[in-house]
């Protein structure tokens, strides 16, 4: 158990029958009354965000979330198949755990999976990945000054804006957090 005054950004707790991560907190001291802690939590299972106010004497159950290195193998219907890099067990995980970054998954890619006990909570991709362009307009030579861009579809299905000189079948480096083109690989 931890006191609500010990909450920090990223602290993970169990409350109201769910698993929550603290996104924001602030201590509020009223003139005559006791201190209050105003918080914002994100549900680790559903992604919903709630605001809560606690008295400074309340306690919450803290939890330990472990990260495991796993390797993405393939897509099986709607689910993704991963292999635990330590035990070599294969695990099927729903795409909702990866969120918007699921479109950057590539076979044999190593990712981090946040686990609480035996339950997977989130799939975290590397910050930068190298993917091949499968569809884009032909490259334009000599137009490097204007800095124009064109849409390109990557092998995972993501649509990224790339410079005009980048051709189809070129491997590019992409930021998985923002979905932006970084450079050619």
Secondary structure in CASP SS format (residue, H / E / C, confidence):
PFRMAT SS
TARGET T0000
AUTHOR 0000-0000-0000
METHOD secondary structure of the structure
MODEL  1
X C 1.00
X E 1.00
X E 1.00
X H 1.00
X H 1.00
X H 1.00
X C 1.00
X C 1.00
X C 1.00
X C 1.00
X C 1.00
X E 1.00
X E 1.00
X E 1.00
X E 1.00
X C 1.00
X C 1.00
X E 1.00
X E 1.00
X E 1.00
X E 1.00
X E 1.00
X E 1.00
X E 1.00
X E 1.00
X E 1.00
X E 1.00
X E 1.00
X E 1.00
X C 1.00
X C 1.00
X C 1.00
X C 1.00
X C 1.00
X E 1.00
X E 1.00
X E 1.00
X E 1.00
X E 1.00
X E 1.00
X E 1.00
X E 1.00
X E 1.00
X C 1.00
X C 1.00
X C 1.00
X C 1.00
X C 1.00
X E 1.00
X E 1.00
X E 1.00
X E 1.00
X E 1.00
X E 1.00
X E 1.00
X C 1.00
X C 1.00
X C 1.00
X E 1.00
X E 1.00
X E 1.00
X E 1.00
X C 1.00
X C 1.00
X C 1.00
X E 1.00
X E 1.00
X E 1.00
X E 1.00
X E 1.00
X E 1.00
X E 1.00
X E 1.00
X E 1.00
X E 1.00
X E 1.00
X C 1.00
X C 1.00
X E 1.00
X E 1.00
X E 1.00
X E 1.00
X E 1.00
X E 1.00
X C 1.00
X C 1.00
X C 1.00
X C 1.00
X C 1.00
X E 1.00
X E 1.00
X E 1.00
X E 1.00
X C 1.00
X H 1.00
X H 1.00
X H 1.00
X C 1.00
X H 1.00
X H 1.00
X H 1.00
X H 1.00
X H 1.00
X H 1.00
X C 1.00
X C 1.00
X C 1.00
X C 1.00
X C 1.00
X E 1.00
X E 1.00
X E 1.00
X E 1.00
X E 1.00
X E 1.00
X E 1.00
X C 1.00
X C 1.00
X E 1.00
X E 1.00
X E 1.00
X E 1.00
X E 1.00
X E 1.00
X C 1.00
X C 1.00
X C 1.00
X E 1.00
X E 1.00
X E 1.00
X E 1.00
X E 1.00
X E 1.00
X E 1.00
X E 1.00
X E 1.00
X C 1.00
X C 1.00
X C 1.00
X C 1.00
X C 1.00
X C 1.00
X C 1.00
X C 1.00
X C 1.00
X C 1.00
X C 1.00
X C 1.00
X E 1.00
X E 1.00
X E 1.00
X E 1.00
X E 1.00
X E 1.00
X C 1.00
X C 1.00
X C 1.00
X C 1.00
X E 1.00
X E 1.00
X E 1.00
X E 1.00
X E 1.00
X C 1.00
X C 1.00
X C 1.00
X C 1.00
X C 1.00
X C 1.00
X C 1.00
X E 1.00
X E 1.00
X E 1.00
X E 1.00
X E 1.00
X C 1.00
X C 1.00
X C 1.00
X C 1.00
X C 1.00
X E 1.00
X E 1.00
X E 1.00
X E 1.00
X C 1.00
END
